[in-house]
């Protein structure tokens, strides 16, 4: 009887951990993707500005 109880408690704990861990993992991934996108956009903007400046210098 005790073994079954312990097993069910362990299973419940595992379920809770999975429920908390999976969304947390997804949030981390989304955060990382968001940061990389921001960095890429920032780099693109700075490169674009450099290109504009070089065009002005060329004229």
Secondary structure by P-SEA (a helix, b strand, c coil): caaaaaaaaaaaaaaaaaaaaaaaaaaaaaaaaaaaaaaaaaaaaaaaaaaaaaaaaac
